[in-house]
Amino acid sequence: MNIMVNEEVVLLDGVTSVSGLLTQLEIEINNIAITVNHTIVPHSCWDEFEINSGDQISLFQAIAGG
């Protein structure tokens, strides 16, 4: 299935969760926030939140600022 991750098309080998997506993309889970179709997905839901074909996912790296 095809999804969009930070405005780039990504092909997945079937149904996966947010956690599964991060594993497939080899993305470290520390200090990131994720939205799926413009909705924030809490870290506590990553294992259960299912990614569907056509979903738009944005990954945000937390940075220090002031």
PDB file of N, CA, C and O in Angstrom, chain B, residues numbered from 101:
ATOM      1  N   MET B 101       0.838  -1.180   0.000  1.00  0.00           N
ATOM      2  CA  MET B 101       0.000   0.000   0.000  1.00  0.00           C
ATOM      3  C   MET B 101       0.880   1.239   0.000  1.00  0.00           C
ATOM      4  O   MET B 101       2.010   1.213   0.487  1.00  0.00           O
ATOM      5  N   ASN B 102       0.354   2.317  -0.547  1.00  0.00           N
ATOM      6  CA  ASN B 102       1.073   3.580  -0.596  1.00  0.00           C
ATOM      7  C   ASN B 102       0.550   4.532   0.468  1.00  0.00           C
ATOM      8  O   ASN B 102      -0.657   4.650   0.678  1.00  0.00           O
ATOM      9  N   ILE B 103       1.473   5.205   1.133  1.00  0.00           N
ATOM     10  CA  ILE B 103       1.143   6.257   2.085  1.00  0.00           C
ATOM     11  C   ILE B 103       2.068   7.434   1.799  1.00  0.00           C
ATOM     12  O   ILE B 103       3.020   7.313   1.028  1.00  0.00           O
ATOM     13  N   MET B 104       1.787   8.558   2.417  1.00  0.00           N
ATOM     14  CA  MET B 104       2.661   9.721   2.319  1.00  0.00           C
ATOM     15  C   MET B 104       3.308   9.950   3.678  1.00  0.00           C
ATOM     16  O   MET B 104       2.620  10.008   4.697  1.00  0.00           O
ATOM     17  N   VAL B 105       4.632  10.080   3.691  1.00  0.00           N
ATOM     18  CA  VAL B 105       5.364  10.384   4.918  1.00  0.00           C
ATOM     19  C   VAL B 105       6.173  11.642   4.651  1.00  0.00           C
ATOM     20  O   VAL B 105       7.079  11.646   3.818  1.00  0.00           O
ATOM     21  N   ASN B 106       5.839  12.700   5.359  1.00  0.00           N
ATOM     22  CA  ASN B 106       6.487  14.001   5.160  1.00  0.00           C
ATOM     23  C   ASN B 106       6.541  14.367   3.679  1.00  0.00           C
ATOM     24  O   ASN B 106       7.579  14.777   3.159  1.00  0.00           O
ATOM     25  N   GLU B 107       5.394  14.209   3.012  1.00  0.00           N
ATOM     26  CA  GLU B 107       5.187  14.582   1.612  1.00  0.00           C
ATOM     27  C   GLU B 107       5.947  13.713   0.617  1.00  0.00           C
ATOM     28  O   GLU B 107       6.113  14.114  -0.536  1.00  0.00           O
ATOM     29  N   GLU B 108       6.416  12.530   1.030  1.00  0.00           N
ATOM     30  CA  GLU B 108       7.057  11.582   0.122  1.00  0.00           C
ATOM     31  C   GLU B 108       6.261  10.287   0.120  1.00  0.00           C
ATOM     32  O   GLU B 108       5.809   9.829   1.169  1.00  0.00           O
ATOM     33  N   VAL B 109       6.090   9.692  -1.072  1.00  0.00           N
ATOM     34  CA  VAL B 109       5.366   8.430  -1.179  1.00  0.00           C
ATOM     35  C   VAL B 109       6.225   7.309  -0.611  1.00  0.00           C
ATOM     36  O   VAL B 109       7.408   7.194  -0.932  1.00  0.00           O
ATOM     37  N   VAL B 110       5.612   6.479   0.242  1.00  0.00           N
ATOM     38  CA  VAL B 110       6.282   5.320   0.836  1.00  0.00           C
ATOM     39  C   VAL B 110       5.410   4.103   0.558  1.00  0.00           C
ATOM     40  O   VAL B 110       4.198   4.142   0.767  1.00  0.00           O
ATOM     41  N   LEU B 111       6.027   3.021   0.085  1.00  0.00           N
ATOM     42  CA  LEU B 111       5.325   1.770  -0.185  1.00  0.00           C
ATOM     43  C   LEU B 111       5.525   0.834   0.992  1.00  0.00           C
ATOM     44  O   LEU B 111       6.657   0.537   1.373  1.00  0.00           O
ATOM     45  N   LEU B 112       4.411   0.365   1.576  1.00  0.00           N
ATOM     46  CA  LEU B 112       4.468  -0.571   2.701  1.00  0.00           C
ATOM     47  C   LEU B 112       4.026  -1.950   2.238  1.00  0.00           C
ATOM     48  O   LEU B 112       3.220  -2.081   1.316  1.00  0.00           O
ATOM     49  N   ASP B 113       4.564  -2.978   2.886  1.00  0.00           N
ATOM     50  CA  ASP B 113       4.230  -4.362   2.556  1.00  0.00           C
ATOM     51  C   ASP B 113       3.013  -4.847   3.325  1.00  0.00           C
ATOM     52  O   ASP B 113       3.055  -5.942   3.885  1.00  0.00           O
ATOM     53  N   GLY B 114       1.946  -4.090   3.374  1.00  0.00           N
ATOM     54  CA  GLY B 114       0.742  -4.523   4.074  1.00  0.00           C
ATOM     55  C   GLY B 114       0.423  -3.646   5.258  1.00  0.00           C
ATOM     56  O   GLY B 114       1.011  -2.581   5.445  1.00  0.00           O
ATOM     57  N   VAL B 115      -0.517  -4.111   6.052  1.00  0.00           N
ATOM     58  CA  VAL B 115      -1.014  -3.351   7.200  1.00  0.00           C
ATOM     59  C   VAL B 115       0.051  -3.276   8.279  1.00  0.00           C
ATOM     60  O   VAL B 115       0.730  -4.260   8.573  1.00  0.00           O
ATOM     61  N   THR B 116       0.185  -2.107   8.857  1.00  0.00           N
ATOM     62  CA  THR B 116       1.145  -1.922   9.941  1.00  0.00           C
ATOM     63  C   THR B 116       0.629  -0.851  10.892  1.00  0.00           C
ATOM     64  O   THR B 116      -0.301  -0.108  10.579  1.00  0.00           O
ATOM     65  N   SER B 117       1.248  -0.794  12.041  1.00  0.00           N
ATOM     66  CA  SER B 117       0.939   0.235  13.038  1.00  0.00           C
ATOM     67  C   SER B 117       1.929   1.387  12.884  1.00  0.00           C
ATOM     68  O   SER B 117       2.868   1.312  12.092  1.00  0.00           O
ATOM     69  N   VAL B 118       1.708   2.444  13.647  1.00  0.00           N
ATOM     70  CA  VAL B 118       2.666   3.550  13.659  1.00  0.00           C
ATOM     71  C   VAL B 118       4.036   3.031  14.095  1.00  0.00           C
ATOM     72  O   VAL B 118       5.050   3.387  13.494  1.00  0.00           O
ATOM     73  N   SER B 119       4.076   2.196  15.131  1.00  0.00           N
ATOM     74  CA  SER B 119       5.352   1.617  15.586  1.00  0.00           C
ATOM     75  C   SER B 119       6.000   0.791  14.487  1.00  0.00           C
ATOM     76  O   SER B 119       7.211   0.869  14.277  1.00  0.00           O
ATOM     77  N   GLY B 120       5.198   0.002  13.789  1.00  0.00           N
ATOM     78  CA  GLY B 120       5.714  -0.809  12.689  1.00  0.00           C
ATOM     79  C   GLY B 120       6.269   0.041  11.567  1.00  0.00           C
ATOM     80  O   GLY B 120       7.290  -0.304  10.971  1.00  0.00           O
ATOM     81  N   LEU B 121       5.608   1.148  11.274  1.00  0.00           N
ATOM     82  CA  LEU B 121       6.089   2.066  10.247  1.00  0.00           C
ATOM     83  C   LEU B 121       7.448   2.630  10.628  1.00  0.00           C
ATOM     84  O   LEU B 121       8.364   2.654   9.806  1.00  0.00           O
ATOM     85  N   LEU B 122       7.584   3.083  11.869  1.00  0.00           N
ATOM     86  CA  LEU B 122       8.858   3.644  12.322  1.00  0.00           C
ATOM     87  C   LEU B 122       9.970   2.606  12.245  1.00  0.00           C
ATOM     88  O   LEU B 122      11.105   2.935  11.899  1.00  0.00           O
ATOM     89  N   THR B 123       9.652   1.360  12.565  1.00  0.00           N
ATOM     90  CA  THR B 123      10.637   0.281  12.467  1.00  0.00           C
ATOM     91  C   THR B 123      11.039   0.066  11.016  1.00  0.00           C
ATOM     92  O   THR B 123      12.228  -0.036  10.712  1.00  0.00           O
ATOM     93  N   GLN B 124      10.054  -0.006  10.108  1.00  0.00           N
ATOM     94  CA  GLN B 124      10.351  -0.213   8.687  1.00  0.00           C
ATOM     95  C   GLN B 124      11.196   0.915   8.114  1.00  0.00           C
ATOM     96  O   GLN B 124      12.065   0.682   7.274  1.00  0.00           O
ATOM     97  N   LEU B 125      10.938   2.138   8.571  1.00  0.00           N
ATOM     98  CA  LEU B 125      11.684   3.294   8.069  1.00  0.00           C
ATOM     99  C   LEU B 125      12.988   3.526   8.820  1.00  0.00           C
ATOM    100  O   LEU B 125      13.745   4.440   8.493  1.00  0.00           O
ATOM    101  N   GLU B 126      13.250   2.692   9.832  1.00  0.00           N
ATOM    102  CA  GLU B 126      14.452   2.793  10.664  1.00  0.00           C
ATOM    103  C   GLU B 126      14.581   4.177  11.293  1.00  0.00           C
ATOM    104  O   GLU B 126      15.646   4.793  11.263  1.00  0.00           O
ATOM    105  N   ILE B 127      13.477   4.650  11.861  1.00  0.00           N
ATOM    106  CA  ILE B 127      13.439   5.958  12.513  1.00  0.00           C
ATOM    107  C   ILE B 127      13.465   5.760  14.018  1.00  0.00           C
ATOM    108  O   ILE B 127      12.687   4.981  14.569  1.00  0.00           O
ATOM    109  N   GLU B 128      14.372   6.475  14.677  1.00  0.00           N
ATOM    110  CA  GLU B 128      14.455   6.431  16.135  1.00  0.00           C
ATOM    111  C   GLU B 128      13.223   7.095  16.729  1.00  0.00           C
ATOM    112  O   GLU B 128      12.786   8.144  16.257  1.00  0.00           O
ATOM    113  N   ILE B 129      12.667   6.484  17.761  1.00  0.00           N
ATOM    114  CA  ILE B 129      11.403   6.984  18.306  1.00  0.00           C
ATOM    115  C   ILE B 129      11.569   8.063  19.370  1.00  0.00           C
ATOM    116  O   ILE B 129      10.574   8.593  19.865  1.00  0.00           O
ATOM    117  N   ASN B 130      12.781   8.389  19.724  1.00  0.00           N
ATOM    118  CA  ASN B 130      13.009   9.400  20.760  1.00  0.00           C
ATOM    119  C   ASN B 130      12.705  10.795  20.236  1.00  0.00           C
ATOM    120  O   ASN B 130      13.148  11.174  19.152  1.00  0.00           O
ATOM    121  N   ASN B 131      11.951  11.547  21.011  1.00  0.00           N
ATOM    122  CA  ASN B 131      11.706  12.965  20.745  1.00  0.00           C
ATOM    123  C   ASN B 131      11.033  13.252  19.407  1.00  0.00           C
ATOM    124  O   ASN B 131      11.373  14.234  18.747  1.00  0.00           O
ATOM    125  N   ILE B 132      10.080  12.408  18.995  1.00  0.00           N
ATOM    126  CA  ILE B 132       9.330  12.723  17.794  1.00  0.00           C
ATOM    127  C   ILE B 132       7.838  12.722  18.102  1.00  0.00           C
ATOM    128  O   ILE B 132       7.367  12.058  19.025  1.00  0.00           O
ATOM    129  N   ALA B 133       7.126  13.482  17.305  1.00  0.00           N
ATOM    130  CA  ALA B 133       5.666  13.502  17.339  1.00  0.00           C
ATOM    131  C   ALA B 133       5.184  13.080  15.960  1.00  0.00           C
ATOM    132  O   ALA B 133       5.853  13.313  14.954  1.00  0.00           O
ATOM    133  N   ILE B 134       4.009  12.455  15.930  1.00  0.00           N
ATOM    134  CA  ILE B 134       3.479  11.923  14.679  1.00  0.00           C
ATOM    135  C   ILE B 134       2.034  12.361  14.519  1.00  0.00           C
ATOM    136  O   ILE B 134       1.244  12.309  15.462  1.00  0.00           O
ATOM    137  N   THR B 135       1.697  12.800  13.294  1.00  0.00           N
ATOM    138  CA  THR B 135       0.299  13.008  12.956  1.00  0.00           C
ATOM    139  C   THR B 135      -0.056  12.073  11.813  1.00  0.00           C
ATOM    140  O   THR B 135       0.758  11.815  10.927  1.00  0.00           O
ATOM    141  N   VAL B 136      -1.277  11.574  11.845  1.00  0.00           N
ATOM    142  CA  VAL B 136      -1.826  10.775  10.750  1.00  0.00           C
ATOM    143  C   VAL B 136      -3.083  11.501  10.294  1.00  0.00           C
ATOM    144  O   VAL B 136      -4.030  11.684  11.059  1.00  0.00           O
ATOM    145  N   ASN B 137      -3.068  11.911   9.029  1.00  0.00           N
ATOM    146  CA  ASN B 137      -4.184  12.685   8.475  1.00  0.00           C
ATOM    147  C   ASN B 137      -4.505  13.901   9.350  1.00  0.00           C
ATOM    148  O   ASN B 137      -5.665  14.195   9.638  1.00  0.00           O
ATOM    149  N   HIS B 138      -3.441  14.596   9.761  1.00  0.00           N
ATOM    150  CA  HIS B 138      -3.515  15.847  10.524  1.00  0.00           C
ATOM    151  C   HIS B 138      -4.039  15.684  11.950  1.00  0.00           C
ATOM    152  O   HIS B 138      -4.445  16.662  12.578  1.00  0.00           O
ATOM    153  N   THR B 139      -4.030  14.455  12.461  1.00  0.00           N
ATOM    154  CA  THR B 139      -4.443  14.184  13.834  1.00  0.00           C
ATOM    155  C   THR B 139      -3.250  13.647  14.612  1.00  0.00           C
ATOM    156  O   THR B 139      -2.617  12.684  14.181  1.00  0.00           O
ATOM    157  N   ILE B 140      -2.933  14.257  15.756  1.00  0.00           N
ATOM    158  CA  ILE B 140      -1.811  13.800  16.574  1.00  0.00           C
ATOM    159  C   ILE B 140      -2.113  12.411  17.120  1.00  0.00           C
ATOM    160  O   ILE B 140      -3.201  12.154  17.635  1.00  0.00           O
ATOM    161  N   VAL B 141      -1.127  11.517  16.999  1.00  0.00           N
ATOM    162  CA  VAL B 141      -1.251  10.167  17.549  1.00  0.00           C
ATOM    163  C   VAL B 141      -0.370  10.102  18.795  1.00  0.00           C
ATOM    164  O   VAL B 141       0.853  10.173  18.677  1.00  0.00           O
ATOM    165  N   PRO B 142      -0.959   9.969  19.983  1.00  0.00           N
ATOM    166  CA  PRO B 142      -0.161   9.893  21.214  1.00  0.00           C
ATOM    167  C   PRO B 142       0.769   8.683  21.200  1.00  0.00           C
ATOM    168  O   PRO B 142       0.423   7.624  20.675  1.00  0.00           O
ATOM    169  N   HIS B 143       1.942   8.852  21.778  1.00  0.00           N
ATOM    170  CA  HIS B 143       2.928   7.771  21.832  1.00  0.00           C
ATOM    171  C   HIS B 143       2.325   6.496  22.414  1.00  0.00           C
ATOM    172  O   HIS B 143       2.675   5.396  21.987  1.00  0.00           O
ATOM    173  N   SER B 144       1.439   6.630  23.364  1.00  0.00           N
ATOM    174  CA  SER B 144       0.824   5.461  24.008  1.00  0.00           C
ATOM    175  C   SER B 144      -0.052   4.649  23.049  1.00  0.00           C
ATOM    176  O   SER B 144      -0.417   3.515  23.361  1.00  0.00           O
ATOM    177  N   CYS B 145      -0.389   5.211  21.897  1.00  0.00           N
ATOM    178  CA  CYS B 145      -1.251   4.522  20.920  1.00  0.00           C
ATOM    179  C   CYS B 145      -0.491   3.990  19.709  1.00  0.00           C
ATOM    180  O   CYS B 145      -1.095   3.354  18.846  1.00  0.00           O
ATOM    181  N   TRP B 146       0.814   4.231  19.622  1.00  0.00           N
ATOM    182  CA  TRP B 146       1.572   3.862  18.428  1.00  0.00           C
ATOM    183  C   TRP B 146       1.496   2.379  18.086  1.00  0.00           C
ATOM    184  O   TRP B 146       1.449   2.027  16.908  1.00  0.00           O
ATOM    185  N   ASP B 147       1.482   1.507  19.083  1.00  0.00           N
ATOM    186  CA  ASP B 147       1.453   0.067  18.810  1.00  0.00           C
ATOM    187  C   ASP B 147       0.116  -0.378  18.218  1.00  0.00           C
ATOM    188  O   ASP B 147       0.076  -1.335  17.444  1.00  0.00           O
ATOM    189  N   GLU B 148      -0.965   0.292  18.565  1.00  0.00           N
ATOM    190  CA  GLU B 148      -2.297  -0.113  18.128  1.00  0.00           C
ATOM    191  C   GLU B 148      -2.834   0.691  16.948  1.00  0.00           C
ATOM    192  O   GLU B 148      -3.735   0.226  16.250  1.00  0.00           O
ATOM    193  N   PHE B 149      -2.297   1.890  16.712  1.00  0.00           N
ATOM    194  CA  PHE B 149      -2.851   2.773  15.686  1.00  0.00           C
ATOM    195  C   PHE B 149      -2.466   2.254  14.308  1.00  0.00           C
ATOM    196  O   PHE B 149      -1.289   2.244  13.947  1.00  0.00           O
ATOM    197  N   GLU B 150      -3.461   1.824  13.542  1.00  0.00           N
ATOM    198  CA  GLU B 150      -3.230   1.195  12.245  1.00  0.00           C
ATOM    199  C   GLU B 150      -3.075   2.234  11.135  1.00  0.00           C
ATOM    200  O   GLU B 150      -3.837   3.197  11.049  1.00  0.00           O
ATOM    201  N   ILE B 151      -2.064   2.012  10.288  1.00  0.00           N
ATOM    202  CA  ILE B 151      -1.832   2.849   9.118  1.00  0.00           C
ATOM    203  C   ILE B 151      -2.617   2.247   7.952  1.00  0.00           C
ATOM    204  O   ILE B 151      -2.584   1.035   7.740  1.00  0.00           O
ATOM    205  N   ASN B 152      -3.325   3.095   7.196  1.00  0.00           N
ATOM    206  CA  ASN B 152      -4.128   2.642   6.062  1.00  0.00           C
ATOM    207  C   ASN B 152      -3.612   3.236   4.763  1.00  0.00           C
ATOM    208  O   ASN B 152      -2.967   4.285   4.761  1.00  0.00           O
ATOM    209  N   SER B 153      -3.897   2.566   3.671  1.00  0.00           N
ATOM    210  CA  SER B 153      -3.497   3.048   2.356  1.00  0.00           C
ATOM    211  C   SER B 153      -4.015   4.466   2.149  1.00  0.00           C
ATOM    212  O   SER B 153      -5.174   4.764   2.440  1.00  0.00           O
ATOM    213  N   GLY B 154      -3.143   5.336   1.641  1.00  0.00           N
ATOM    214  CA  GLY B 154      -3.511   6.716   1.380  1.00  0.00           C
ATOM    215  C   GLY B 154      -3.339   7.658   2.549  1.00  0.00           C
ATOM    216  O   GLY B 154      -3.520   8.866   2.396  1.00  0.00           O
ATOM    217  N   ASP B 155      -2.989   7.130   3.728  1.00  0.00           N
ATOM    218  CA  ASP B 155      -2.796   7.994   4.892  1.00  0.00           C
ATOM    219  C   ASP B 155      -1.664   8.987   4.650  1.00  0.00           C
ATOM    220  O   ASP B 155      -0.690   8.685   3.961  1.00  0.00           O
ATOM    221  N   GLN B 156      -1.809  10.169   5.226  1.00  0.00           N
ATOM    222  CA  GLN B 156      -0.767  11.191   5.192  1.00  0.00           C
ATOM    223  C   GLN B 156      -0.179  11.303   6.585  1.00  0.00           C
ATOM    224  O   GLN B 156      -0.867  11.655   7.543  1.00  0.00           O
ATOM    225  N   ILE B 157       1.109  10.995   6.677  1.00  0.00           N
ATOM    226  CA  ILE B 157       1.791  10.959   7.968  1.00  0.00           C
ATOM    227  C   ILE B 157       2.861  12.041   7.996  1.00  0.00           C
ATOM    228  O   ILE B 157       3.615  12.215   7.039  1.00  0.00           O
ATOM    229  N   SER B 158       2.912  12.762   9.106  1.00  0.00           N
ATOM    230  CA  SER B 158       3.959  13.761   9.308  1.00  0.00           C
ATOM    231  C   SER B 158       4.723  13.394  10.564  1.00  0.00           C
ATOM    232  O   SER B 158       4.137  13.076  11.599  1.00  0.00           O
ATOM    233  N   LEU B 159       6.040  13.443  10.455  1.00  0.00           N
ATOM    234  CA  LEU B 159       6.931  13.175  11.581  1.00  0.00           C
ATOM    235  C   LEU B 159       7.610  14.485  11.951  1.00  0.00           C
ATOM    236  O   LEU B 159       8.136  15.191  11.091  1.00  0.00           O
ATOM    237  N   PHE B 160       7.591  14.801  13.243  1.00  0.00           N
ATOM    238  CA  PHE B 160       8.182  16.039  13.732  1.00  0.00           C
ATOM    239  C   PHE B 160       9.227  15.723  14.785  1.00  0.00           C
ATOM    240  O   PHE B 160       8.948  15.000  15.741  1.00  0.00           O
ATOM    241  N   GLN B 161      10.421  16.256  14.619  1.00  0.00           N
ATOM    242  CA  GLN B 161      11.493  16.089  15.590  1.00  0.00           C
ATOM    243  C   GLN B 161      11.397  17.206  16.615  1.00  0.00           C
ATOM    244  O   GLN B 161      11.364  18.383  16.256  1.00  0.00           O
ATOM    245  N   ALA B 162      11.353  16.842  17.879  1.00  0.00           N
ATOM    246  CA  ALA B 162      11.327  17.845  18.944  1.00  0.00           C
ATOM    247  C   ALA B 162      12.705  18.488  19.067  1.00  0.00           C
ATOM    248  O   ALA B 162      13.724  17.796  19.081  1.00  0.00           O
ATOM    249  N   ILE B 163      12.726  19.813  19.157  1.00  0.00           N
ATOM    250  CA  ILE B 163      13.988  20.529  19.322  1.00  0.00           C
ATOM    251  C   ILE B 163      13.844  21.517  20.472  1.00  0.00           C
ATOM    252  O   ILE B 163      12.744  21.953  20.810  1.00  0.00           O
ATOM    253  N   ALA B 164      14.981  21.855  21.060  1.00  0.00           N
ATOM    254  CA  ALA B 164      14.983  22.823  22.159  1.00  0.00           C
ATOM    255  C   ALA B 164      14.901  24.229  21.580  1.00  0.00           C
ATOM    256  O   ALA B 164      15.428  24.502  20.502  1.00  0.00           O
ATOM    257  N   GLY B 165      14.257  25.085  22.285  1.00  0.00           N
ATOM    258  CA  GLY B 165      14.147  26.460  21.819  1.00  0.00           C
ATOM    259  C   GLY B 165      13.707  27.361  22.958  1.00  0.00           C
ATOM    260  O   GLY B 165      13.495  26.919  24.087  1.00  0.00           O
ATOM    261  N   GLY B 166      13.580  28.592  22.640  1.00  0.00           N
ATOM    262  CA  GLY B 166      13.161  29.491  23.698  1.00  0.00           C
ATOM    263  C   GLY B 166      12.541  30.740  23.197  1.00  0.00           C
ATOM    264  O   GLY B 166      12.139  31.591  23.990  1.00  0.00           O
TER     265      GLY B 166
END
